[in-house]
Amino acid sequence: MKCPYCGFENIAGEDSCESCGEDLTSLDTSIKPESVLEAALLEMVIADIPPPDAVCVARTTTIAEAAKQMDQHKIGCVLVVDKKKLVGIVSERDILFKAFQSKEADLEKLTVESLMTPSPETLNQDDSLAYALNRMSLGGYRHIPIMKGTKVVGLVSVQNIFRYVSRRLHTEG
């Protein structure tokens, strides 16, 4: 869909323009849900879930400590913050695939900063679940931080979304 504000060619179904950020939801009439699931994903927003709190760590946190936090909180990633600003994300997969390929394989010394994905993609609480899944699919992400302005307010995962939608459709169906 072409943005009428800046002319940027967006993927069909985008809620806002990737270039200028303008709202496109009222303009895209081509999306017609073909199932109850599609309709639910288009109308439900992240705030409906609500996403679980994110676990935030400093850049200097060791991989061993980050993994311990993930295990303790039963989550698949930690967010890396610096002066309350989101600077990165480290997932279980990062630890499995990057830490053991690192020259410094000592997880008690290796820091999250050395493995993190810097400047991760984020979503807002009012983004639709369909948009969230689209962003996750396109980026190959399993988790995306949820922001309110510049503040991290949670973390959403593919698993959170499908559990919520499944329960909701089951109780309404």
N, CA and C atoms as a LAMMPS dump frame, in Angstrom:
ITEM: TIMESTEP
0
ITEM: NUMBER OF ATOMS
519
ITEM: BOX BOUNDS ff ff ff
-5.0000000000000000e+02 5.0000000000000000e+02
-5.0000000000000000e+02 5.0000000000000000e+02
-5.0000000000000000e+02 5.0000000000000000e+02
ITEM: ATOMS id mol type element x y z
1 1 1 N 0.851 -1.174 0
2 1 2 C 0 0 0
3 1 3 C 0.89 1.227 0
4 2 1 N 0.605 2.136 -0.898
5 2 2 C 1.384 3.364 -1.001
6 2 3 C 0.865 4.387 0.003
7 3 1 N 1.793 4.95 0.779
8 3 2 C 1.426 5.948 1.781
9 3 3 C 1.003 7.238 1.075
10 4 1 N -0.205 7.733 1.367
11 4 2 C -0.653 8.968 0.726
12 4 3 C 0.061 10.211 1.266
13 5 1 N 0.775 10.066 2.378
14 5 2 C 1.449 11.199 3.005
15 5 3 C 2.858 11.411 2.46
16 6 1 N 3.607 10.286 2.263
17 6 2 C 4.997 10.435 1.818
18 6 3 C 5.315 9.656 0.548
19 7 1 N 4.388 8.791 0.1
20 7 2 C 4.596 8.03 -1.129
21 7 3 C 5.353 6.723 -0.958
22 8 1 N 5.746 6.384 0.266
23 8 2 C 6.493 5.148 0.514
24 8 3 C 5.609 3.935 0.224
25 9 1 N 6.171 2.925 -0.435
26 9 2 C 5.433 1.711 -0.752
27 9 3 C 5.557 0.737 0.417
28 10 1 N 4.47 0.57 1.175
29 10 2 C 4.434 -0.299 2.343
30 10 3 C 3.874 -1.662 1.975
31 11 1 N 4.118 -2.642 2.829
32 11 2 C 3.542 -3.973 2.672
33 11 3 C 2.041 -3.854 2.938
34 12 1 N 1.245 -4.524 2.135
35 12 2 C -0.203 -4.502 2.344
36 12 3 C -0.527 -4.96 3.752
37 13 1 N -1.391 -4.226 4.419
38 13 2 C -1.796 -4.59 5.766
39 13 3 C -1.036 -3.874 6.868
40 14 1 N -0.021 -3.085 6.504
41 14 2 C 0.727 -2.326 7.528
42 14 3 C -0.223 -1.374 8.234
43 15 1 N -0.058 -1.233 9.548
44 15 2 C -0.875 -0.312 10.33
45 15 3 C -0.38 1.126 10.222
46 16 1 N 0.922 1.292 10.024
47 16 2 C 1.486 2.627 9.887
48 16 3 C 2.588 2.59 8.845
49 17 1 N 2.867 3.744 8.265
50 17 2 C 3.875 3.841 7.224
51 17 3 C 5.262 3.59 7.815
52 18 1 N 6.02 2.72 7.175
53 18 2 C 7.374 2.407 7.625
54 18 3 C 8.284 3.627 7.522
55 19 1 N 7.997 4.538 6.614
56 19 2 C 8.849 5.692 6.391
57 19 3 C 8.5 6.879 7.285
58 20 1 N 7.239 7.3 7.263
59 20 2 C 6.867 8.522 7.997
60 20 3 C 6.075 8.253 9.268
61 21 1 N 5.609 7.003 9.476
62 21 2 C 4.896 6.651 10.696
63 21 3 C 3.416 7.007 10.713
64 22 1 N 2.894 7.563 9.64
65 22 2 C 1.471 7.944 9.603
66 22 3 C 0.576 6.708 9.662
67 23 1 N -0.572 6.866 10.293
68 23 2 C -1.546 5.789 10.44
69 23 3 C -2.148 5.435 9.086
70 24 1 N -2.123 4.151 8.744
71 24 2 C -2.678 3.685 7.468
72 24 3 C -3.911 2.813 7.651
73 25 1 N -4.296 2.544 8.903
74 25 2 C -5.372 1.584 9.147
75 25 3 C -6.696 1.999 8.536
76 26 1 N -7.004 3.267 8.544
77 26 2 C -8.291 3.708 8
78 26 3 C -8.288 3.731 6.476
79 27 1 N -7.104 3.619 5.872
80 27 2 C -6.994 3.719 4.415
81 27 3 C -7.011 2.368 3.716
82 28 1 N -6.628 1.327 4.401
83 28 2 C -6.503 0.021 3.769
84 28 3 C -7.808 -0.755 3.867
85 29 1 N -8.562 -0.726 2.805
86 29 2 C -9.842 -1.437 2.786
87 29 3 C -9.725 -2.766 2.04
88 30 1 N -8.506 -3.096 1.594
89 30 2 C -8.326 -4.335 0.825
90 30 3 C -8.268 -5.572 1.714
91 31 1 N -8.044 -5.382 3.01
92 31 2 C -7.935 -6.534 3.898
93 31 3 C -9.317 -6.961 4.354
94 32 1 N -9.716 -8.119 3.909
95 32 2 C -10.993 -8.698 4.297
96 32 3 C -10.703 -10.034 4.953
97 33 1 N -10.939 -10.15 6.252
98 33 2 C -10.654 -11.416 6.914
99 33 3 C -11.472 -12.55 6.311
100 34 1 N -10.805 -13.674 6.107
101 34 2 C -11.467 -14.828 5.501
102 34 3 C -11.846 -15.881 6.532
103 35 1 N -11.478 -15.655 7.788
104 35 2 C -11.813 -16.629 8.834
105 35 3 C -11.995 -15.895 10.153
106 36 1 N -12.51 -16.617 11.12
107 36 2 C -12.674 -16.061 12.463
108 36 3 C -11.302 -15.713 13.043
109 37 1 N -10.314 -16.568 12.78
110 37 2 C -8.966 -16.32 13.281
111 37 3 C -8.392 -15.036 12.686
112 38 1 N -8.505 -14.868 11.375
113 38 2 C -7.989 -13.654 10.738
114 38 3 C -8.67 -12.411 11.285
115 39 1 N -9.966 -12.475 11.459
116 39 2 C -10.705 -11.326 11.995
117 39 3 C -10.231 -11.016 13.412
118 40 1 N -10.045 -12.041 14.21
119 40 2 C -9.589 -11.842 15.589
120 40 3 C -8.203 -11.216 15.616
121 41 1 N -7.296 -11.696 14.783
122 41 2 C -5.936 -11.152 14.759
123 41 3 C -5.905 -9.698 14.309
124 42 1 N -6.817 -9.319 13.429
125 42 2 C -6.868 -7.938 12.958
126 42 3 C -7.487 -6.994 13.99
127 43 1 N -8.432 -7.492 14.777
128 43 2 C -9.107 -6.598 15.732
129 43 3 C -8.441 -6.57 17.106
130 44 1 N -7.783 -7.646 17.515
131 44 2 C -7.129 -7.68 18.822
132 44 3 C -5.81 -6.914 18.769
133 45 1 N -5.494 -6.235 19.873
134 45 2 C -4.236 -5.496 19.962
135 45 3 C -3.379 -6.073 21.084
136 46 1 N -2.116 -5.727 21.07
137 46 2 C -1.171 -6.255 22.054
138 46 3 C -1.63 -5.974 23.479
139 47 1 N -2.202 -4.807 23.724
140 47 2 C -2.654 -4.454 25.073
141 47 3 C -3.731 -5.41 25.58
142 48 1 N -4.431 -6.103 24.677
143 48 2 C -5.458 -7.064 25.078
144 48 3 C -4.857 -8.265 25.801
145 49 1 N -3.614 -8.58 25.536
146 49 2 C -3.052 -9.84 26.048
147 49 3 C -2.967 -9.865 27.579
148 50 1 N -2.531 -8.962 28.347
149 50 2 C -1.424 -8.029 28.16
150 50 3 C -0.094 -8.777 28.193
151 51 1 N 0.907 -8.219 27.523
152 51 2 C 2.191 -8.921 27.464
153 51 3 C 2.855 -8.982 28.839
154 52 1 N 3.622 -10.044 29.084
155 52 2 C 4.332 -10.139 30.361
156 52 3 C 5.412 -9.06 30.473
157 53 1 N 5.779 -8.765 31.708
158 53 2 C 6.855 -7.809 31.928
159 53 3 C 8.13 -8.333 31.302
160 54 1 N 8.953 -7.412 30.856
161 54 2 C 10.245 -7.779 30.299
162 54 3 C 11.279 -7.788 31.417
163 55 1 N 12.266 -8.636 31.294
164 55 2 C 13.389 -8.638 32.221
165 55 3 C 14.504 -7.859 31.54
166 56 1 N 14.949 -6.815 32.197
167 56 2 C 15.979 -5.94 31.635
168 56 3 C 17.29 -6.126 32.389
169 57 1 N 18.384 -6.107 31.641
170 57 2 C 19.718 -6.242 32.218
171 57 3 C 20.615 -5.154 31.637
172 58 1 N 21.729 -4.894 32.301
173 58 2 C 22.716 -3.922 31.83
174 58 3 C 23.606 -4.551 30.769
175 59 1 N 24.274 -3.702 30.002
176 59 2 C 25.19 -4.172 28.951
177 59 3 C 26.277 -5.102 29.501
178 60 1 N 26.691 -4.838 30.73
179 60 2 C 27.814 -5.578 31.324
180 60 3 C 27.4 -6.879 31.993
181 61 1 N 26.119 -7.199 31.981
182 61 2 C 25.642 -8.452 32.569
183 61 3 C 26.268 -9.619 31.816
184 62 1 N 26.691 -10.624 32.558
185 62 2 C 27.294 -11.786 31.895
186 62 3 C 26.209 -12.647 31.247
187 63 1 N 26.616 -13.418 30.279
188 63 2 C 25.698 -14.345 29.619
189 63 3 C 25.176 -15.365 30.629
190 64 1 N 26.018 -15.788 31.538
191 64 2 C 25.585 -16.744 32.566
192 64 3 C 24.455 -16.151 33.403
193 65 1 N 24.583 -14.885 33.81
194 65 2 C 23.544 -14.236 34.604
195 65 3 C 22.275 -14.033 33.768
196 66 1 N 22.421 -13.638 32.515
197 66 2 C 21.253 -13.45 31.64
198 66 3 C 20.494 -14.768 31.478
199 67 1 N 21.232 -15.85 31.27
200 67 2 C 20.597 -17.171 31.126
201 67 3 C 19.883 -17.556 32.42
202 68 1 N 20.49 -17.251 33.549
203 68 2 C 19.875 -17.527 34.846
204 68 3 C 18.571 -16.748 34.993
205 69 1 N 18.555 -15.477 34.565
206 69 2 C 17.35 -14.645 34.622
207 69 3 C 16.253 -15.232 33.721
208 70 1 N 16.636 -15.669 32.533
209 70 2 C 15.663 -16.272 31.619
210 70 3 C 15.042 -17.515 32.24
211 71 1 N 15.875 -18.35 32.843
212 71 2 C 15.385 -19.573 33.471
213 71 3 C 14.484 -19.253 34.664
214 72 1 N 14.912 -18.324 35.486
215 72 2 C 14.165 -17.944 36.687
216 72 3 C 12.791 -17.384 36.349
217 73 1 N 12.706 -16.569 35.285
218 73 2 C 11.446 -15.927 34.908
219 73 3 C 10.684 -16.702 33.833
220 74 1 N 11.24 -17.83 33.388
221 74 2 C 10.614 -18.673 32.355
222 74 3 C 10.305 -17.864 31.094
223 75 1 N 11.329 -17.15 30.606
224 75 2 C 11.209 -16.326 29.4
225 75 3 C 12.305 -16.697 28.418
226 76 1 N 12.136 -16.305 27.175
227 76 2 C 13.085 -16.67 26.131
228 76 3 C 14.104 -15.619 25.782
229 77 1 N 14.076 -14.482 26.47
230 77 2 C 15.046 -13.439 26.166
231 77 3 C 15.102 -12.409 27.285
232 78 1 N 16.15 -11.598 27.258
233 78 2 C 16.258 -10.446 28.149
234 78 3 C 16.502 -9.222 27.289
235 79 1 N 16.042 -8.078 27.789
236 79 2 C 16.282 -6.821 27.096
237 79 3 C 17.488 -6.145 27.727
238 80 1 N 18.3 -5.542 26.896
239 80 2 C 19.499 -4.855 27.373
240 80 3 C 19.204 -3.364 27.38
241 81 1 N 19.374 -2.75 28.552
242 81 2 C 19.087 -1.317 28.707
243 81 3 C 20.329 -0.588 29.197
244 82 1 N 20.391 0.677 28.818
245 82 2 C 21.462 1.562 29.26
246 82 3 C 20.818 2.893 29.608
247 83 1 N 20.907 3.296 30.861
248 83 2 C 20.271 4.534 31.335
249 83 3 C 18.78 4.548 30.99
250 84 1 N 18.121 3.415 31.263
251 84 2 C 16.683 3.212 31.044
252 84 3 C 16.266 3.242 29.575
253 85 1 N 17.237 3.197 28.676
254 85 2 C 16.939 3.187 27.238
255 85 3 C 17.246 1.794 26.683
256 86 1 N 16.307 1.263 25.894
257 86 2 C 16.491 -0.038 25.269
258 86 3 C 17.601 0.048 24.231
259 87 1 N 18.616 -0.802 24.38
260 87 2 C 19.733 -0.791 23.436
261 87 3 C 19.928 -2.13 22.73
262 88 1 N 19.289 -3.201 23.247
263 88 2 C 19.477 -4.498 22.614
264 88 3 C 18.588 -5.57 23.207
265 89 1 N 18.683 -6.745 22.617
266 89 2 C 17.933 -7.914 23.079
267 89 3 C 18.828 -9.139 22.914
268 90 1 N 18.77 -10.038 23.897
269 90 2 C 19.524 -11.296 23.834
270 90 3 C 18.541 -12.43 24.089
271 91 1 N 18.491 -13.359 23.159
272 91 2 C 17.564 -14.487 23.278
273 91 3 C 18.317 -15.78 23.61
274 92 1 N 17.552 -16.791 23.946
275 92 2 C 18.121 -18.123 24.191
276 92 3 C 18.912 -18.583 22.965
277 93 1 N 18.345 -18.314 21.806
278 93 2 C 19.004 -18.729 20.562
279 93 3 C 20.332 -18.002 20.356
280 94 1 N 20.385 -16.722 20.752
281 94 2 C 21.652 -15.987 20.665
282 94 3 C 22.714 -16.686 21.511
283 95 1 N 22.31 -17.091 22.705
284 95 2 C 23.257 -17.761 23.595
285 95 3 C 23.703 -19.091 22.991
286 96 1 N 22.749 -19.859 22.497
287 96 2 C 23.095 -21.164 21.923
288 96 3 C 23.97 -21.056 20.679
289 97 1 N 23.622 -20.143 19.799
290 97 2 C 24.313 -20.099 18.511
291 97 3 C 25.483 -19.125 18.458
292 98 1 N 25.435 -18.049 19.215
293 98 2 C 26.523 -17.067 19.157
294 98 3 C 27.571 -17.263 20.241
295 99 1 N 27.136 -17.57 21.453
296 99 2 C 28.085 -17.666 22.569
297 99 3 C 29.113 -18.764 22.345
298 100 1 N 28.669 -19.864 21.815
299 100 2 C 29.588 -20.978 21.65
300 100 3 C 30.463 -20.831 20.408
301 101 1 N 30.183 -19.856 19.562
302 101 2 C 31.036 -19.573 18.416
303 101 3 C 31.997 -18.432 18.727
304 102 1 N 31.791 -17.791 19.864
305 102 2 C 32.619 -16.667 20.269
306 102 3 C 34.016 -17.131 20.667
307 103 1 N 34.986 -16.246 20.49
308 103 2 C 36.356 -16.542 20.925
309 103 3 C 36.393 -16.698 22.445
310 104 1 N 35.554 -15.917 23.122
311 104 2 C 35.461 -15.95 24.592
312 104 3 C 34.232 -16.759 24.955
313 105 1 N 34.4 -18.073 25.101
314 105 2 C 33.259 -18.942 25.358
315 105 3 C 32.945 -19.101 26.844
316 106 1 N 33.65 -18.38 27.701
317 106 2 C 33.385 -18.449 29.135
318 106 3 C 32.152 -17.601 29.437
319 107 1 N 31.032 -18.252 29.71
320 107 2 C 29.767 -17.555 29.909
321 107 3 C 29.75 -16.703 31.172
322 108 1 N 30.731 -16.914 32.048
323 108 2 C 30.86 -16.086 33.253
324 108 3 C 31.593 -14.782 32.943
325 109 1 N 32.225 -14.698 31.787
326 109 2 C 32.966 -13.484 31.406
327 109 3 C 32.343 -12.769 30.214
328 110 1 N 31.749 -13.512 29.324
329 110 2 C 31.147 -12.955 28.113
330 110 3 C 29.926 -12.117 28.504
331 111 1 N 29.832 -10.895 27.979
332 111 2 C 28.716 -10.009 28.348
333 111 3 C 27.605 -10.044 27.309
334 112 1 N 26.417 -9.63 27.752
335 112 2 C 25.276 -9.6 26.833
336 112 3 C 25.52 -8.615 25.696
337 113 1 N 26.283 -7.566 25.962
338 113 2 C 26.558 -6.578 24.913
339 113 3 C 27.264 -7.214 23.717
340 114 1 N 28.091 -8.222 23.972
341 114 2 C 28.836 -8.854 22.882
342 114 3 C 27.95 -9.748 22.011
343 115 1 N 26.787 -10.164 22.517
344 115 2 C 25.899 -11.058 21.765
345 115 3 C 24.585 -10.421 21.339
346 116 1 N 24.25 -9.294 21.958
347 116 2 C 22.916 -8.728 21.751
348 116 3 C 22.675 -8.31 20.305
349 117 1 N 21.4 -8.33 19.944
350 117 2 C 20.963 -7.709 18.704
351 117 3 C 20.722 -6.253 19.073
352 118 1 N 21.527 -5.329 18.521
353 118 2 C 21.374 -3.929 18.909
354 118 3 C 20.133 -3.3 18.278
355 119 1 N 19.609 -2.282 18.942
356 119 2 C 18.459 -1.52 18.443
357 119 3 C 17.348 -2.437 17.922
358 120 1 N 16.8 -3.278 18.778
359 120 2 C 15.785 -4.224 18.295
360 120 3 C 14.514 -3.52 17.836
361 121 1 N 13.822 -4.177 16.941
362 121 2 C 12.515 -3.688 16.508
363 121 3 C 11.587 -3.711 17.715
364 122 1 N 10.693 -2.743 17.793
365 122 2 C 9.749 -2.673 18.901
366 122 3 C 8.338 -2.494 18.363
367 123 1 N 7.37 -2.724 19.233
368 123 2 C 5.962 -2.524 18.906
369 123 3 C 5.335 -1.661 19.991
370 124 1 N 4.147 -1.16 19.708
371 124 2 C 3.379 -0.392 20.678
372 124 3 C 2.206 -1.228 21.16
373 125 1 N 1.651 -0.856 22.309
374 125 2 C 0.54 -1.602 22.893
375 125 3 C -0.695 -1.61 22.001
376 126 1 N -0.85 -0.588 21.165
377 126 2 C -2.043 -0.504 20.324
378 126 3 C -1.859 -1.146 18.947
379 127 1 N -0.717 -1.787 18.706
380 127 2 C -0.516 -2.502 17.441
381 127 3 C -1.352 -3.776 17.454
382 128 1 N -1.912 -4.115 16.306
383 128 2 C -2.743 -5.32 16.215
384 128 3 C -1.872 -6.567 16.327
385 129 1 N -2.501 -7.659 16.725
386 129 2 C -1.774 -8.925 16.808
387 129 3 C -1.333 -9.375 15.419
388 130 1 N -2.133 -9.072 14.406
389 130 2 C -1.756 -9.416 13.032
390 130 3 C -0.475 -8.678 12.642
391 131 1 N -0.397 -7.4 12.997
392 131 2 C 0.804 -6.603 12.697
393 131 3 C 2.006 -7.171 13.45
394 132 1 N 1.813 -7.507 14.725
395 132 2 C 2.904 -8.066 15.523
396 132 3 C 3.425 -9.356 14.893
397 133 1 N 2.532 -10.246 14.506
398 133 2 C 2.943 -11.507 13.888
399 133 3 C 3.628 -11.264 12.543
400 134 1 N 3.144 -10.282 11.804
401 134 2 C 3.768 -9.93 10.528
402 134 3 C 5.204 -9.463 10.745
403 135 1 N 5.414 -8.573 11.713
404 135 2 C 6.757 -8.059 11.997
405 135 3 C 7.674 -9.201 12.453
406 136 1 N 7.129 -10.085 13.288
407 136 2 C 7.926 -11.206 13.776
408 136 3 C 8.302 -12.141 12.633
409 137 1 N 7.358 -12.4 11.767
410 137 2 C 7.608 -13.286 10.638
411 137 3 C 8.651 -12.697 9.695
412 138 1 N 8.483 -11.439 9.348
413 138 2 C 9.415 -10.797 8.421
414 138 3 C 10.824 -10.705 8.998
415 139 1 N 10.927 -10.44 10.295
416 139 2 C 12.237 -10.298 10.921
417 139 3 C 12.83 -11.59 11.455
418 140 1 N 12.025 -12.64 11.493
419 140 2 C 12.497 -13.905 12.053
420 140 3 C 12.634 -13.852 13.57
421 141 1 N 11.783 -13.029 14.216
422 141 2 C 11.845 -12.858 15.668
423 141 3 C 10.83 -13.754 16.359
424 142 1 N 11.152 -14.137 17.572
425 142 2 C 10.198 -14.844 18.428
426 142 3 C 9.673 -13.933 19.519
427 143 1 N 10.409 -12.846 19.783
428 143 2 C 10.057 -11.891 20.839
429 143 3 C 10.277 -10.474 20.333
430 144 1 N 9.388 -9.568 20.739
431 144 2 C 9.562 -8.149 20.412
432 144 3 C 9.193 -7.321 21.644
433 145 1 N 10.06 -6.371 22.013
434 145 2 C 9.745 -5.487 23.138
435 145 3 C 8.543 -4.592 22.816
436 146 1 N 7.739 -4.33 23.849
437 146 2 C 6.578 -3.451 23.717
438 146 3 C 6.927 -2.138 24.408
439 147 1 N 6.715 -1.038 23.694
440 147 2 C 7.095 0.275 24.193
441 147 3 C 5.874 1.17 24.374
442 148 1 N 6.011 2.095 25.304
443 148 2 C 5.07 3.206 25.447
444 148 3 C 5.958 4.434 25.45
445 149 1 N 6.024 5.094 24.297
446 149 2 C 7.001 6.165 24.131
447 149 3 C 8.387 5.553 24.105
448 150 1 N 9.251 6.001 25.013
449 150 2 C 10.604 5.444 25.088
450 150 3 C 10.755 4.435 26.22
451 151 1 N 9.661 4.115 26.905
452 151 2 C 9.7 3.207 28.046
453 151 3 C 9.281 1.797 27.64
454 152 1 N 10.086 0.815 28.062
455 152 2 C 9.742 -0.601 27.842
456 152 3 C 8.616 -0.951 28.808
457 153 1 N 7.5 -1.46 28.272
458 153 2 C 6.368 -1.83 29.134
459 153 3 C 6.072 -3.326 29.11
460 154 1 N 6.78 -4.06 28.29
461 154 2 C 6.551 -5.496 28.231
462 154 3 C 7.29 -6.134 27.087
463 155 1 N 6.939 -7.371 26.856
464 155 2 C 7.578 -8.17 25.828
465 155 3 C 6.514 -9.105 25.279
466 156 1 N 6.406 -9.208 23.986
467 156 2 C 5.426 -10.114 23.403
468 156 3 C 6.171 -11.191 22.622
469 157 1 N 5.635 -12.394 22.688
470 157 2 C 6.222 -13.5 21.938
471 157 3 C 5.142 -14.132 21.068
472 158 1 N 5.579 -14.869 20.084
473 158 2 C 4.642 -15.613 19.239
474 158 3 C 3.803 -16.529 20.122
475 159 1 N 4.437 -17.143 21.096
476 159 2 C 3.743 -18.053 22.009
477 159 3 C 2.654 -17.321 22.804
478 160 1 N 2.956 -16.104 23.327
479 160 2 C 1.948 -15.314 24.05
480 160 3 C 0.731 -15.063 23.174
481 161 1 N 0.995 -14.658 21.949
482 161 2 C -0.088 -14.299 21.039
483 161 3 C -0.973 -15.503 20.762
484 162 1 N -0.372 -16.633 20.405
485 162 2 C -1.185 -17.79 20.053
486 162 3 C -1.913 -18.397 21.244
487 163 1 N -1.305 -18.35 22.41
488 163 2 C -2.029 -18.814 23.608
489 163 3 C -3.263 -17.952 23.855
490 164 1 N -3.08 -16.629 23.782
491 164 2 C -4.185 -15.704 24.029
492 164 3 C -5.297 -15.893 22.991
493 165 1 N -4.935 -15.912 21.721
494 165 2 C -5.932 -16.051 20.653
495 165 3 C -6.646 -17.389 20.775
496 166 1 N -5.906 -18.444 21.051
497 166 2 C -6.497 -19.77 21.189
498 166 3 C -7.529 -19.792 22.318
499 167 1 N -7.159 -19.249 23.482
500 167 2 C -8.102 -19.22 24.609
501 167 3 C -9.328 -18.383 24.279
502 168 1 N -9.109 -17.242 23.654
503 168 2 C -10.211 -16.347 23.342
504 168 3 C -11.162 -16.983 22.322
505 169 1 N -10.63 -17.579 21.281
506 169 2 C -11.484 -18.21 20.284
507 169 3 C -12.206 -19.418 20.862
508 170 1 N -11.54 -20.126 21.754
509 170 2 C -12.166 -21.29 22.388
510 170 3 C -13.345 -20.882 23.276
511 171 1 N -13.183 -19.802 24.039
512 171 2 C -14.26 -19.366 24.929
513 171 3 C -15.394 -18.678 24.184
514 172 1 N -15.076 -18.046 23.038
515 172 2 C -16.113 -17.361 22.264
516 172 3 C -16.764 -18.263 21.235
517 173 1 N -16.039 -19.333 20.844
518 173 2 C -16.502 -20.2 19.768
519 173 3 C -17.465 -21.201 20.245
